[in-house]
Amino acid sequence: MSTDKIPAPWGAAKPAGTPVIAITGTIAAGKSTLGKILAEKGWKVIDADEIVHRLYRQGAEGYRKLVDALGTSILSSSKDLDRGLLAAAMIRDPSVTATVNRLIHPIVRETWIAEVGESLRRAPHQPVAVVIPLLFEAGVEEPFDLRVMVGCRASVSRERLLARGLTPAAADFWIAQQWTAEAKAQASDRVLWNEGSLELLRDQAELLVNPGRG
């Protein structure tokens, strides 16, 4: 069997010297924060969670698919998709989680692939980072030049989730949906540990962008 890397789905649009990396990691570890830091440094950053937010808007494809599959119990009184109600249903019933993953993950993947390709066509020398929390869990890590993990201990993730207003049961549920920090670290090319200050994460991001400065 050939060990050659599977061609990236964005194909010939990518110049050889332009990196396209994936940012993943444990929940509440700072993945989106790293994305914002890279955006400040001139990178094109595509966030899978932001894509999900767009898909959940009233009338969008993800909204329609979830309402068709799960009914109107996940909608607010104004007929918007209520992510709190959806999360509660997922926590109560594993089959709901499986349904959400089956319906939403493929659309999210198609969207970020299209957005990477569009970015490379518009600005072929601009580096691209895609923030994908479930990179390894969804099995979509192959096309990227580099897989970067932002990590922290599960206890730190839980503390941060509780500080965001999640219940202990919800925090435990979302942590359980992901690989452990150890498993993600082993599968990643680079690991950025984020249990300290924002400046420390910025320093690690600088080494990621300019490794020669280390």
N, C-alpha and C positions, 0 to 999 in steps of 0.2 A: 504494500500500500504506500502511495506517495505521502511524504511528510510535508509537502508544500502547503503553505497557508491557503485557506479558502479565499478566493478573491473577494474583496470588500464589495458590498452591494452598491456603493456609490461609483464603482468602476473607474473608468479612465478620467473622470472629472478631477481626481486627486493627483496633484503633482507629487513627485517622489519625495520632495523635501518638506512637505506640509504635514505635520502630525495631526492625526485624529485620535484622540484618547477618550477613554471611558473613565468617569469618576463614579465610584461606588463606595460602599462602606456600611457600617452598622447604623442603625436608626438613631437620629438625633446626634450624630457624631460631627456634623459640620460640612456635609457634602455640598449643600447649596452655598454655604459661606465660601468654600474653596472656589466654587464656580464664579461667584461674584468677584473674588480676588483676581481670577484669571481674566474675567471680562474687563476689569480695570487695567489689565496689562495688554489689552488689545485682542484677546481671544474671542472667537465666536463661541458662546456657551448656549447649549440647548439642554433644557431641564425636563426630564420625563414627567416629573410631578406637575409642572406647568402645563404640559400637554394634556395630562389627565384632567386638570381643572377646566381646560377648554372643551374637552370631550364631554364633561358633565354639565355643561351649560344647557339650559332648556332648549330642546329641539336639536341639539348636536347628536352626532352618530352614537357616541357612548351612552348618552342620556336615553336615546330611543331604544337601544339594545337592552339596557338594564331595566327600563320600565316594561318592555315587552316580556322579559324573562322573569322579573321579580314582582311586577305589579306596582300599584300606586302607593303602597305602604312606605316606600322610601322617599316619597315626595313631601315637601312642606305644604302648608296651606295655600301658598302662592304657586304651587306646582313646580317649584324648583327642586332639583335633586338635593336632598338633605344628606350631606356626608355623615352627619352624626347618626341618623337613622340607618343609613347603609352600613356603617361600621358596627352598630349594635346588632343588626341582622347577621353580619358576618361572624361576630363573636358568638352569637347564640347557635348558629347553624353552619358547620363546616362546608356544607354543600353550597351555601350562598357564596362563601369565599371562592370555592372552585369555579362557580359560575362567573363571578366578577373577573377572575384571572383569565378564564377561557375567552370571555368576550372582549375584555379591554386590552390585555397585553398585546395581541396581534396588531390592533389599531395603533397603539402607542409606538410599537416597533416600526410599523410602516411610516408613521409620521416623522420620527426622528431620522430614519434613513433618508426620507425625502428632504428634510431640512438640512442634513449634512451635505447632501448632493447639491442642493440649491446654494448653500454657503460657498462650497468649493467652486461652483460655476461663477458666482458673483465676485468672490475674492479668493482666487486660487492659492494665494500665499499666506492667507490668514489661518493660524492654527485653530482647530476646533476641539471643544470638549463637550461630551454628552454626559450629563448627570443621570445615572440609572441606578436607583437604589437596589433593584432586584436583578442586577446584571448577571450574576452567576446562577441565581435561582431560576431565572427565565431562560438560561442557556443562550444568551445573545452576546457573549464576550468575544467571539472569534474575530470579527472584522477589524478590531481596533489595533492601533500600533502599540498602545500602552494601556494597561489596566491599573488604575490608581485607586487605592483604598484609603478612605479616611475613617479611622477607627477610634473606638474608646471601649472601655469595659462595659459589660451589660448593666452593671449597677449604676454607672454614670448615665447610660442611655435612659434607664428607668427614672432616675432622678430628674433628668432634663424633661422627659415626657410628662412627669407629674407636675413640674413647674409650668408646663404649657397648659395645664388644666385637664389632662387626661386622668381618668380614674385608674386605680391600680390594676383592675382587671383589663382595661383597654391597653394600658402600657405593656402588661405581660403578653397580651395577645399579639400586639404588633411586633414586639421583640421576637416572639416565637415564630413569626412568619419568615424570618430571615436566617441565613446561615450565621453561625457564631463568628465572632471576630477572628478566632484562630483559623477557621476554615476559609474565610474571605482573604485573610492575609496570605495564606499558603497559595491561593489561586491568583493573587495579584502580582504585578510586576514591581510596584512601588507601594509602600505603606507610609501614610502620614498619620501620626498619632496625635489626637486632639483632645487632651484633657487639661491643657494649660490656657494661656492667654491667646487672644486674637493675634497678637504680634508674633507669637511662636508659630502659629499656623501660617502667617504671612511669610515668615522666614523659610518655612518648609516649602511653601509655594514658589518662592524665589529660586530655591535649589532645584525644584521640579522644572521650572522654565529655563533656568540658566545653570545646568549642572556643573559647569566649569568653575563656578564661583564657590563651590563647596570646599 
